[in-house]
Amino acid sequence: MGLSIFRWEICLVFLFAFSSVALGQTKFETPFFQKVTGDWIGDGELVNANGEITVIHEEWSGKETEDGTYLVSGSRLMGEENQEFRWEYTFNPTLDFYECEYWHSGMDESMRFEVSLTADSAELRAPLGDPGSELKIRNDLVDDGIEGHITLTDANGQEIVTGLVTHHKVN
């Protein structure tokens, strides 16, 4: 009897966890993801603690995939380096939590970011190297564009790189 009740509980968990997919709804039908869907161009710069500037130019597309993820992929010129990149967002229904996996050409392993999402912004955070060091990216929807704020802090909480990349939609 106890095992039978346990099986029903497991079935109910799976039913609730996947009901939004079964109904044709996804967690990417949110105002933020709806607004960033399409083709974009971004330009900006990163500034390190010594005041050195790295210019950035990006061209990318955002879309929901058939696999139930949200994919941002494109190319970037960062200083003199050309990169292909992708940000793949997933939603964990059990924890009611967004995550993002990031990769660019030249990386050995992808990075995982925790994502905080509102209707008009997405904040991504990932630990780096020493405990306390962190990469934070906040993308704010402003007018018809996106302002991407980048901050890299060391283990002491000191900002070692900051930047702003402004994106506009391609018509």
Disulfide bonds with the S-S distance in Angstrom:
none
